[in-house]
Amino acid sequence: MGNNIILVTGGARSGKSSFAENLVGIDCQNKIYIATCPAFDEEMRQRIKIHREQRRNNGWVTIEEQYDLVRALADASGNVLIDCLTLWINNLLYQNKDFNEAMMVERTKNLLVALKKYPGQVVLVINEVGLGLVPENSLGRLFRDCSGRCGQMIAHESDEVYWMVCGLSQRLK
């Protein structure tokens, strides 16, 4: 199989992850799940534990990486799901207090180079966070801007883009 980049976007709890998992392929023999979620409290640690177990039971190999998606992709082989870019952006913002939109553009460009070189299918998930009110603080606005910029850049280079609403998908590209 050649290179294929697919982006799945939509709101929180819209069905993005389940849809993306199905795009990777239920019967795929070599499924890699690159998980970006940090365990920042007990409730999240329990969620991660449950998700690890579910993925293991469904034949996924998990790579947990909060910051360096290019390296994680280099360590992968097979069909890949990166879930999710939204948490990756969050992690980058909290890792570096001086992080800005220009840095997000550079990180996304580097990721796109790796995605285009990857010899298989990569499905990426990102939340659409720009549909609501303008955030009241600068960090919230920066997060929204970085997320929007990353999503636009990935969508532009993707072979397919899907929008999820209430568990229903709409192919945009």
N, CA, C and O of each residue as an XYZ file, in Angstrom:
692
protein
N       0.848     -1.184      0.000
C       0.000      0.000      0.000
C       0.885      1.236      0.000
O       1.881      1.285      0.721
N       0.533      2.232     -0.799
C       1.294      3.463     -0.866
C       0.910      4.421      0.238
O       0.113      4.101      1.120
N       1.488      5.591      0.171
C       1.227      6.639      1.151
C      -0.207      7.144      1.020
O      -0.700      7.375     -0.084
N      -0.869      7.310      2.173
C      -2.239      7.818      2.194
C      -2.442      8.542      3.520
O      -2.290      7.946      4.586
N      -2.785      9.822      3.456
C      -2.990     10.647      4.653
C      -4.474     10.987      4.738
O      -5.066     11.494      3.786
N      -5.063     10.697      5.898
C      -6.490     10.950      6.112
C      -6.644     11.751      7.398
O      -6.063     11.397      8.424
N      -7.425     12.829      7.347
C      -7.711     13.646      8.526
C      -9.181     13.500      8.890
O     -10.060     13.566      8.030
N      -9.432     13.298     10.186
C     -10.798     13.222     10.703
C     -10.954     14.339     11.719
O     -10.191     14.417     12.682
N     -11.944     15.209     11.510
C     -12.161     16.339     12.402
C     -13.626     16.415     12.807
O     -14.491     15.777     12.205
N     -13.881     17.199     13.828
C     -15.234     17.377     14.349
C     -15.150     17.798     15.800
O     -14.059     18.017     16.325
N     -16.277     17.910     16.441
C     -16.322     18.327     17.839
C     -15.975     17.204     18.798
O     -15.813     16.049     18.404
N     -15.867     17.570     20.062
C     -15.614     16.579     21.108
C     -16.767     15.582     21.146
O     -17.934     15.962     21.047
N     -16.432     14.321     21.289
C     -17.408     13.220     21.383
C     -18.319     13.124     20.158
O     -19.480     12.728     20.260
N     -17.770     13.496     18.996
C     -18.554     13.429     17.765
C     -18.424     12.086     17.058
O     -19.105     11.842     16.062
N     -17.548     11.204     17.569
C     -17.337      9.900     16.953
C     -16.065      9.821     16.123
O     -15.868      8.867     15.371
N     -15.198     10.826     16.259
C     -13.974     10.881     15.449
C     -13.088      9.650     15.636
O     -12.676      9.025     14.659
N     -12.802      9.309     16.871
C     -11.850      8.214     17.130
C     -12.364      6.877     16.622
O     -11.611      6.126     16.001
N     -13.616      6.566     16.870
C     -14.177      5.295     16.386
C     -14.155      5.234     14.867
O     -13.794      4.215     14.280
N     -14.541      6.322     14.244
C     -14.525      6.387     12.783
C     -13.102      6.205     12.265
O     -12.871      5.456     11.317
N     -12.143      6.900     12.898
C     -10.742      6.816     12.483
C     -10.203      5.394     12.654
O      -9.475      4.899     11.794
N     -10.554      4.744     13.747
C     -10.120      3.363     13.963
C     -10.616      2.463     12.841
O      -9.886      1.590     12.373
N     -11.845      2.672     12.412
C     -12.392      1.875     11.316
C     -11.692      2.166      9.991
O     -11.534      1.272      9.160
N     -11.271      3.425      9.793
C     -10.541      3.757      8.569
C      -9.193      3.046      8.510
O      -8.738      2.655      7.435
N      -8.561      2.882      9.661
C      -7.282      2.164      9.700
C      -7.495      0.726      9.259
O      -6.641      0.140      8.593
N      -8.620      0.169      9.627
C      -8.955     -1.169      9.163
C      -9.112     -2.152     10.293
O      -8.155     -2.464     11.001
N     -10.308     -2.632     10.455
C     -10.616     -3.599     11.509
C      -9.794     -4.867     11.319
O      -9.323     -5.453     12.294
N      -9.617     -5.294     10.071
C      -8.901     -6.539      9.789
C      -7.418     -6.328      9.496
O      -6.706     -7.283      9.187
N      -6.952     -5.091      9.590
C      -5.536     -4.806      9.340
C      -4.681     -5.575     10.342
O      -4.964     -5.569     11.540
N      -3.639     -6.234      9.851
C      -2.785     -7.059     10.701
C      -1.785     -6.249     11.512
O      -1.335     -6.707     12.562
N      -1.429     -5.062     11.052
C      -0.406     -4.270     11.718
C      -0.932     -2.848     11.942
O      -0.697     -1.951     11.133
N      -1.650     -2.663     13.060
C      -2.271     -1.376     13.386
C      -1.490     -0.706     14.512
O      -1.295     -1.286     15.580
N      -1.050      0.512     14.259
C      -0.286      1.274     15.243
C      -1.129      2.458     15.694
O      -1.651      3.210     14.871
N      -1.256      2.616     16.998
C      -2.034      3.700     17.589
C      -1.063      4.624     18.313
O      -0.512      4.261     19.352
N      -0.853      5.824     17.762
C      -0.005      6.817     18.421
C      -0.920      7.683     19.275
O      -1.706      8.481     18.763
N      -0.801      7.508     20.586
C      -1.668      8.189     21.558
C      -0.926      9.379     22.152
O       0.223      9.246     22.573
N      -1.575     10.543     22.188
C      -0.922     11.777     22.642
C      -1.402     12.266     24.002
O      -0.917     13.286     24.492
N      -2.332     11.568     24.613
C      -2.962     12.063     25.839
C      -2.057     11.927     27.064
O      -1.558     10.837     27.344
N      -1.841     13.021     27.794
C      -1.090     12.926     29.052
C      -2.001     12.492     30.195
O      -3.199     12.774     30.185
N      -1.430     11.810     31.170
C      -2.181     11.399     32.369
C      -1.991     12.471     33.432
O      -1.083     12.386     34.258
N      -2.854     13.478     33.404
C      -2.659     14.617     34.308
C      -3.486     14.554     35.586
O      -3.331     15.409     36.458
N      -4.369     13.551     35.713
C      -5.096     13.351     36.968
C      -5.574     11.894     37.021
O      -5.412     11.144     36.058
N      -6.149     11.515     38.124
C      -6.535     10.110     38.320
C      -7.611      9.661     37.333
O      -7.556      8.545     36.817
N      -8.575     10.516     37.075
C      -9.642     10.158     36.131
C      -9.049      9.890     34.753
O      -9.438      8.933     34.083
N      -8.092     10.746     34.322
C      -7.472     10.556     33.009
C      -6.594      9.313     33.007
O      -6.532      8.619     31.992
N      -5.916      9.010     34.105
C      -5.114      7.777     34.187
C      -6.006      6.551     33.998
O      -5.612      5.593     33.333
N      -7.199      6.580     34.577
C      -8.133      5.458     34.424
C      -8.631      5.344     32.982
O      -8.737      4.241     32.445
N      -8.934      6.476     32.361
C      -9.354      6.465     30.949
C      -8.270      5.853     30.075
O      -8.543      5.002     29.228
N      -7.037      6.297     30.292
C      -5.913      5.793     29.496
C      -5.756      4.296     29.696
O      -5.535      3.559     28.735
N      -5.870      3.840     30.940
C      -5.755      2.408     31.240
C      -6.817      1.607     30.481
O      -6.514      0.571     29.888
N      -8.042      2.084     30.502
C      -9.140      1.409     29.789
C      -8.877      1.405     28.285
O      -9.068      0.384     27.624
N      -8.441      2.540     27.745
C      -8.184      2.627     26.301
C      -7.025      1.728     25.890
O      -7.081      1.099     24.833
N      -5.969      1.654     26.714
C      -4.850      0.745     26.422
C      -5.353     -0.685     26.305
O      -5.013     -1.405     25.366
N      -6.165     -1.080     27.269
C      -6.689     -2.452     27.305
C      -7.577     -2.724     26.089
O      -7.469     -3.783     25.470
N      -8.453     -1.777     25.742
C      -9.324     -1.946     24.579
C      -8.502     -2.077     23.301
O      -8.782     -2.930     22.458
N      -7.488     -1.227     23.164
C      -6.656     -1.285     21.966
C      -5.913     -2.623     21.891
O      -5.862     -3.253     20.835
N      -5.344     -3.045     23.006
C      -4.608     -4.322     23.035
C      -5.541     -5.465     22.626
O      -5.152     -6.336     21.847
N      -6.755     -5.463     23.143
C      -7.720     -6.517     22.830
C      -8.180     -6.487     21.377
O      -8.686     -7.484     20.861
N      -8.006     -5.343     20.717
C      -8.427     -5.208     19.320
C      -7.258     -5.213     18.344
O      -7.403     -4.809     17.190
N      -6.089     -5.675     18.813
C      -4.961     -5.869     17.923
C      -4.101     -4.659     17.634
O      -3.289     -4.689     16.709
N      -4.257     -3.600     18.397
C      -3.444     -2.395     18.202
C      -2.125     -2.511     18.952
O      -2.066     -3.085     20.039
N      -1.075     -1.964     18.364
C       0.176     -1.713     19.066
C       0.176     -0.219     19.374
O       0.015      0.603     18.472
N       0.355      0.132     20.651
C       0.272      1.540     21.051
C       1.657      2.133     21.253
O       2.523      1.539     21.895
N       1.841      3.312     20.691
C       3.009      4.151     20.954
C       2.468      5.392     21.659
O       1.689      6.148     21.078
N       2.875      5.601     22.898
C       2.434      6.793     23.625
C       3.484      7.874     23.471
O       4.623      7.715     23.910
N       3.096      8.975     22.846
C       4.017     10.078     22.601
C       3.257     11.393     22.660
O       2.339     11.632     21.876
N       3.648     12.229     23.588
C       2.944     13.491     23.800
C       3.498     14.647     22.980
O       2.784     15.623     22.749
N       4.768     14.568     22.526
C       5.415     15.730     21.911
C       5.994     15.470     20.527
O       5.788     16.276     19.620
N       6.707     14.375     20.342
C       7.490     14.149     19.132
C       6.802     13.143     18.212
O       7.152     11.963     18.185
N       5.822     13.631     17.465
C       5.076     12.749     16.566
C       5.923     12.280     15.394
O       5.688     11.197     14.859
N       6.904     13.078     14.987
C       7.779     12.674     13.891
C       8.569     11.428     14.306
O       8.672     10.478     13.530
N       9.121     11.424     15.511
C       9.862     10.265     16.002
C       8.937      9.058     16.157
O       9.292      7.939     15.786
N       7.744      9.301     16.710
C       6.795      8.195     16.896
C       6.428      7.569     15.557
O       6.319      6.347     15.451
N       6.240      8.384     14.551
C       5.914      7.865     13.217
C       7.098      7.078     12.649
O       6.907      6.070     11.969
N       8.311      7.538     12.926
C       9.505      6.816     12.465
C       9.614      5.447     13.121
O      10.190      4.526     12.541
N       9.065      5.305     14.328
C       9.100      4.032     15.054
C       7.968      3.089     14.642
O       7.929      1.939     15.082
N       7.062      3.562     13.814
C       5.878      2.782     13.444
C       6.082      2.042     12.127
O       6.906      2.426     11.297
N       5.317      0.981     11.961
C       5.237      0.293     10.674
C       3.856     -0.336     10.584
O       3.408     -1.015     11.508
N       3.196     -0.107      9.476
C       1.824     -0.572      9.311
C       0.904      0.623      9.146
O       1.358      1.736      8.881
N      -0.380      0.390      9.304
C      -1.346      1.480      9.267
C      -1.339      2.183     10.616
O      -1.313      1.533     11.661
N      -1.362      3.505     10.591
C      -1.180      4.302     11.807
C      -2.394      5.194     12.048
O      -2.977      5.759     11.123
N      -2.751      5.297     13.326
C      -3.741      6.275     13.786
C      -3.044      7.186     14.787
O      -2.475      6.705     15.767
N      -3.081      8.487     14.555
C      -2.569      9.472     15.507
C      -3.779     10.132     16.148
O      -4.522     10.860     15.490
N      -3.972      9.872     17.441
C      -5.149     10.359     18.158
C      -4.696     10.974     19.479
O      -4.357     10.226     20.396
N      -4.673     12.267     19.618
C      -5.110     13.205     18.619
C      -4.186     14.419     18.547
O      -3.409     14.685     19.464
N      -4.289     15.139     17.446
C      -3.497     16.352     17.266
C      -3.896     17.436     18.257
O      -3.059     18.255     18.637
N      -5.128     17.460     18.674
C      -5.594     18.476     19.619
C      -4.825     18.385     20.934
O      -4.375     19.401     21.465
N      -4.676     17.178     21.454
C      -3.909     16.999     22.692
C      -2.424     17.234     22.458
O      -1.735     17.725     23.351
N      -1.919     16.896     21.284
C      -0.525     17.187     20.939
C      -0.267     18.689     21.040
O       0.730     19.116     21.622
N      -1.164     19.481     20.473
C      -1.035     20.937     20.523
C      -1.096     21.412     21.970
O      -0.287     22.243     22.383
N      -2.034     20.899     22.732
C      -2.135     21.221     24.155
C      -0.808     20.930     24.864
O      -0.312     21.753     25.633
N      -0.246     19.761     24.598
C       1.003     19.358     25.234
C       2.147     20.298     24.865
O       2.954     20.664     25.719
N       2.215     20.691     23.592
C       3.272     21.604     23.148
C       3.154     22.958     23.839
O       4.158     23.568     24.206
N       1.927     23.418     24.013
C       1.701     24.703     24.689
C       2.137     24.658     26.151
O       2.702     25.622     26.667
N       1.874     23.541     26.809
C       2.239     23.431     28.220
C       3.710     23.080     28.419
O       4.278     23.342     29.479
N       4.320     22.490     27.402
C       5.744     22.166     27.482
C       6.608     23.422     27.379
O       7.663     23.508     28.008
N       6.159     24.392     26.586
C       6.954     25.587     26.310
C       6.063     26.816     26.461
O       5.188     27.060     25.630
N       6.286     27.586     27.517
C       5.433     28.760     27.781
C       5.563     29.831     26.700
O       4.720     30.723     26.608
N       6.619     29.747     25.878
C       6.813     30.716     24.803
C       6.319     30.201     23.445
O       6.534     30.841     22.416
N       5.656     29.039     23.455
C       5.161     28.455     22.210
C       4.218     29.444     21.542
O       3.444     30.130     22.210
N       4.292     29.513     20.194
C       3.434     30.445     19.465
C       2.982     29.822     18.146
O       3.358     28.697     17.815
N       2.180     30.559     17.409
C       1.611     30.009     16.176
C       2.685     29.729     15.125
O       2.565     28.770     14.363
N       3.731     30.553     15.077
C       4.826     30.307     14.130
C       5.523     28.985     14.452
O       5.901     28.242     13.546
N       5.690     28.696     15.735
C       6.293     27.425     16.141
C       5.369     26.267     15.779
O       5.835     25.193     15.399
N       4.057     26.485     15.898
C       3.087     25.452     15.523
C       3.203     25.158     14.034
O       3.164     23.998     13.623
N       3.345     26.199     13.226
C       3.499     26.018     11.781
C       4.732     25.165     11.495
O       4.671     24.257     10.667
N       5.841     25.440     12.162
C       7.074     24.667     11.946
C       6.899     23.214     12.378
O       7.307     22.302     11.658
N       6.302     22.991     13.534
C       6.081     21.611     13.995
C       5.177     20.857     13.024
O       5.398     19.678     12.745
N       4.154     21.547     12.510
C       3.231     20.915     11.567
C       3.930     20.627     10.240
O       3.711     19.573      9.644
N       4.771     21.554      9.771
C       5.535     21.303      8.543
C       6.411     20.062      8.704
O       6.476     19.219      7.810
N       7.083     19.959      9.850
C       7.933     18.788     10.103
C       7.113     17.505     10.123
O       7.538     16.479      9.592
N       5.937     17.568     10.739
C       5.058     16.404     10.758
C       4.609     16.048      9.344
O       4.560     14.871      8.985
N       4.285     17.050      8.547
C       3.845     16.786      7.173
C       4.942     16.120      6.344
O       4.651     15.243      5.531
N       6.186     16.520      6.537
C       7.292     15.866      5.830
C       7.302     14.375      6.182
O       7.410     13.523      5.300
N       7.189     14.074      7.468
C       7.185     12.672      7.917
C       5.963     11.928      7.383
O       6.069     10.771      6.976
N       4.809     12.584      7.384
C       3.587     11.943      6.878
C       3.715     11.600      5.400
O       3.304     10.521      4.975
N       4.279     12.505      4.621
C       4.412     12.273      3.175
C       5.419     11.175      2.863
O       5.309     10.508      1.834
N       6.394     10.983      3.736
C       7.399      9.935      3.539
C       6.918      8.578      4.036
O       7.453      7.545      3.635
N       5.924      8.574      4.897
C       5.501      7.324      5.520
C       4.976      6.366      4.450
O       4.158      6.765      3.622
N       5.426      5.117      4.452
C       5.082      4.184      3.385
C       3.746      3.461      3.563
O       3.598      2.324      3.114
N       2.797      4.089      4.193
C       1.503      3.450      4.404
C       0.450      4.488      4.721
O       0.626      5.678      4.461
N      -0.630      4.027      5.277
C      -1.752      4.899      5.618
C      -1.571      5.485      7.017
O      -1.205      4.778      7.956
N      -1.832      6.788      7.139
C      -1.857      7.449      8.442
C      -3.171      8.209      8.548
O      -3.500      9.038      7.700
N      -3.915      7.907      9.608
C      -5.162      8.611      9.910
C      -4.887      9.490     11.121
O      -4.372      9.018     12.135
N      -5.232     10.766     11.015
C      -5.024     11.713     12.098
C      -6.367     12.249     12.564
O      -7.281     12.435     11.761
N      -6.485     12.497     13.864
C      -7.706     13.026     14.457
C      -7.391     14.389     15.054
O      -6.366     14.562     15.713
N      -8.276     15.361     14.822
C      -8.150     16.679     15.432
C      -9.545     17.221     15.729
O     -10.468     17.055     14.932
N      -9.689     17.868     16.878
C     -10.958     18.511     17.200
C     -11.070     19.828     16.450
O     -10.088     20.555     16.299
N     -12.262     20.124     15.988
C     -12.532     21.454     15.437
C     -12.926     22.330     16.614
O     -14.009     22.168     17.177
N     -12.053     23.257     16.988
C     -12.301     24.078     18.174
C     -12.713     25.509     17.821
O     -12.932     26.319     18.722
N     -12.821     25.832     16.552
C     -13.089     27.209     16.155
C     -14.540     27.560     15.910
O     -14.818     28.603     15.319
N     -15.468     26.737     16.336
C     -16.875     27.012     16.060
C     -17.573     27.789     17.169
O     -18.693     28.265     16.981
N     -16.924     27.921     18.321
C     -17.560     28.560     19.467
C     -17.162     30.008     19.610
O     -16.724     30.656     18.660
N     -17.323     30.492     20.811
C     -16.968     31.860     21.136
C     -15.463     32.066     21.070
O     -14.695     31.110     21.174
N     -15.048     33.302     20.900
C     -13.630     33.639     20.990
C     -13.225     33.462     22.448
O     -13.849     34.044     23.335
N     -12.188     32.667     22.710
C     -11.771     32.454     24.103
C     -11.458     33.771     24.803
O     -10.973     34.714     24.179
N     -11.738     33.827     26.094
C     -11.583     35.080     26.834
C     -10.158     35.376     27.263
O      -9.860     36.499     27.671
N      -9.257     34.380     27.178
C      -7.874     34.656     27.581
C      -6.904     34.336     26.445
O      -7.248     33.638     25.491
N      -5.688     34.860     26.567
C      -4.706     34.743     25.485
C      -4.280     33.296     25.243
O      -4.070     32.909     24.093
N      -4.147     32.490     26.297
C      -3.760     31.101     26.107
C      -4.843     30.341     25.334
O      -4.531     29.550     24.445
N      -6.102     30.578     25.670
C      -7.204     29.951     24.951
C      -7.231     30.352     23.484
O      -7.474     29.520     22.610
N      -6.981     31.632     23.217
C      -6.950     32.096     21.826
C      -5.764     31.494     21.076
O      -5.887     31.122     19.910
N      -4.610     31.400     21.752
C      -3.438     30.797     21.124
C      -3.703     29.325     20.799
O      -3.359     28.855     19.714
N      -4.312     28.604     21.736
C      -4.653     27.196     21.496
C      -5.578     27.076     20.287
O      -5.347     26.247     19.406
N      -6.622     27.900     20.243
C      -7.563     27.864     19.110
C      -6.838     28.166     17.804
O      -7.061     27.496     16.796
N      -5.966     29.180     17.822
C      -5.246     29.556     16.609
C      -4.283     28.460     16.152
O      -4.214     28.149     14.962
N      -3.546     27.879     17.088
C      -2.618     26.793     16.749
C      -3.374     25.577     16.218
O      -2.947     24.953     15.247
N      -4.475     25.249     16.843
C      -5.279     24.120     16.404
C      -5.831     24.365     14.997
O      -5.774     23.485     14.138
N      -6.355     25.545     14.777
C      -6.887     25.880     13.457
C      -5.822     25.853     12.379
O      -6.051     25.340     11.284
N      -4.653     26.408     12.689
C      -3.555     26.427     11.722
C      -3.096     25.003     11.401
O      -2.928     24.651     10.233
N      -2.894     24.191     12.434
C      -2.472     22.809     12.233
C      -3.504     22.046     11.400
O      -3.148     21.346     10.453
N      -4.770     22.184     11.755
C      -5.827     21.496     11.021
C      -5.868     21.885      9.559
O      -6.033     21.026      8.693
N      -5.719     23.174      9.270
C      -5.724     23.634      7.880
C      -4.568     23.048      7.093
O      -4.733     22.594      5.961
N      -3.395     23.065      7.710
C      -2.202     22.569      7.016
C      -2.304     21.073      6.742
O      -1.989     20.619      5.641
N      -2.739     20.309      7.733
C      -2.868     18.855      7.551
C      -3.961     18.559      6.516
O      -3.775     17.708      5.646
N      -5.090     19.251      6.607
C      -6.185     19.019      5.657
C      -5.749     19.306      4.223
O      -6.095     18.564      3.303
N      -5.000     20.369      4.040
C      -4.548     20.747      2.697
C      -3.721     19.635      2.053
O      -3.821     19.409      0.847
N      -2.918     18.949      2.837
C      -2.027     17.911      2.309
C      -2.633     16.505      2.384
O      -2.037     15.553      1.880
N      -3.791     16.366      2.998
C      -4.414     15.049      3.151
C      -5.056     14.582      1.857
O      -5.516     15.380      1.040
N      -5.074     13.270      1.697
C      -5.764     12.677      0.554
C      -7.272     12.657      0.773
O      -8.053     12.781     -0.170
N      -7.669     12.498      2.048
C      -9.083     12.485      2.415
C      -9.247     13.275      3.709
O      -8.371     13.270      4.574
N     -10.399     13.959      3.825
C     -10.747     14.680      5.053
C     -12.209     14.391      5.356
O     -13.071     14.484      4.482
N     -12.474     14.035      6.623
C     -13.838     13.738      7.061
C     -14.222     14.658      8.206
O     -13.399     14.991      9.058
N     -15.492     15.064      8.213
C     -16.092     15.880      9.260
C     -17.087     14.995     10.004
O     -17.936     14.358      9.381
N     -16.988     14.951     11.319
C     -17.878     14.116     12.128
C     -18.849     14.983     12.933
O     -18.458     15.986     13.531
N     -20.119     14.578     12.935
C     -21.154     15.218     13.742
C     -22.073     14.115     14.260
O     -22.640     13.364     13.467
N     -22.225     14.011     15.555
C     -23.143     13.042     16.170
C     -22.952     11.620     15.649
O     -23.919     10.889     15.432
N     -21.692     11.240     15.452
C     -21.397      9.894     14.985
C     -21.571      9.685     13.492
O     -21.394      8.571     12.998
N     -21.911     10.731     12.773
C     -22.098     10.644     11.326
C     -20.931     11.331     10.627
O     -20.463     12.384     11.059
N     -20.469     10.716      9.536
C     -19.333     11.280      8.813
C     -19.781     11.936      7.511
O     -20.738     11.514      6.862
N     -19.045     12.984      7.163
C     -19.240     13.658      5.862
C     -17.861     13.796      5.247
O     -16.975     14.423      5.827
N     -17.679     13.210      4.071
C     -16.393     13.347      3.388
C     -16.309     14.740      2.777
O     -17.167     15.135      1.988
N     -15.268     15.479      3.150
C     -15.060     16.826      2.638
C     -14.081     16.845      1.464
O     -14.150     17.702      0.582
N     -13.175     15.882      1.482
C     -12.128     15.844      0.458
C     -11.814     14.389      0.163
O     -10.957     14.099     -0.672
